[in-house]
Amino acid sequence: MKVLAKTSVRGALLLTGLVLMFWSLTARSILTIEITQSLDVGMPIAIVPFGWEGTSKPPQDVSAVIEADLARSGHFRIQPKKDYLSAPHVQKDVIFKDWRRLLKTEALVIGKMRQIGPDKYRVEFRLYDVFKETQLAGYEFDVPASGLRMVAHQFSDIIFEKLTGEPGVFNTRIAYITKEGIPRRGVMFRLQVADSDGYNPITILSSAEPLMSPSWSPDGKRLAYVSFEKKRTMLFVQNVTDSTRTLIAEFKGNNSAPAWSPDGTRLALTLSKDGNAEIYVMRLADRSLTRITDNPAIDTEPAWSPDGQHIIFTSARSGGPQIFRVSAQGGTPQRLTFEGDYNARASYSADGRMLTLITRSAGIFHTAVMDLKTSALQVLTDTSLDESPSFAPNGRIILYATIVQGRGVLASVSSDGRVRQLLKLQEGDVREPAWSPFNR
């Protein structure tokens, strides 16, 4: 990687499981993205199609990937290409006054690609502040064809951080469960991992039985999940790049809802080994358990606060599912949600200021966010059977599962509700999303 300008970069309640069948690095289905709502707001930015030097057309349109990334973020208004007066690829060809006065553009992205080998490309981009007529960032990468999408996502992250002051999440990944086939004729479930935009999926695990609740380790290298391969729930941790997996919990009763501590040394989980579903914390080094809750109601769906000091969970102890918070060492839980008769499956934003959760209104389940300081609850979606919301690691986008036209799909919404999109499989259903941390 060559730096062309100095910049700053930083890179509901119980579960069933699976039967391990085989390991595959080849995806069967790609999630396709459909933006269903995008308000005409955000910083106006122009992304000029990259120039090209070579004997054949490059296998990936890097500028198109950047444009799609930034459009989905909810922070930018992409200027229509039909309005461009020119298509510069180098700085000397940029006429800032045209972009500033005629197109009202605040930021400009240009770039070029050059083939430097049979399967190798040099990709360069530059980001400009149009009003100040200054370069904000510029990078150059030499990559194989297979790395062009990743480079595009990295460029998007640089642009996002330079213009917003916050890290981008385009070069992160998502995990999810797919289901294909026909009941009684054969159904296959797969635990899959893909880029944040649904491309480059790989199958981590295949099963003839349902599998659910993938949870990323903080280093982004492992997934915890629940299986039912012996017709009972079992909890595993598996490396995402090979078939190595470790059995973590197979106690009598329910073993479910794994959630990693921020330091990666512990798992919060739901166990019913003592008769009732309660929250426990397991220290992975020696598998020792600490019981966190003790109540006749079902306690489940734990999630850690970013500082590791608290665990939130869903409990019916108040008469219906609500969100409670307790010290990670145990103690008396505090109820957090009071609006509505059903609030469940909560998790924290990266800064610890908000929760995303599922709330029920008039019998319909929506994805919502709650401000922990004010307890204000904001519904973000108009879909009707939402579940499993997961914050992007920068807290700006929420990924969740829902039903559209009878099929399970993934959807995302910006944390302010301005931009919504659907991620659909070509065939089959997709559920149980989990967004990876920044580490890749």
Secondary structure, DSSP 8 states (H G I E B T S, - for coil): -EEEE--------------------S-S---EEEEEEE-S-SEEEEE---EEESSS--SS-HHHHHHHHHHHHSSEEE--GGG-S---SSGGG--HHIIIIIS--SEEEEEEEEEEETTEEEEEEEEEETTTTEEEEEEEEEEEGGGHHHHHHHHHHHHHHHHHSS---TT-EEEEEEEEEETTTEEEEEEEEEETTS-S-EEEEEESS--EEEEE-TTSSEEEEEE-TTSS-EEEEEESSSS-EEEEE--SS-EEEEEE-TTSSEEEEEE-TTSS-EEEEEETTTTEEEE----SS-EEEEEE-TTSSEEEEEE-TTSS-EEEEEETT----EE---SSS-EEEEEE-TTSSEEEEEEEETTEEEEEEEETTT--EEE----SB-EEEEE-TTSSEEEEEEEETTEEEEEEEETTSSEEEEEE-SSSEEEEEEE--S--
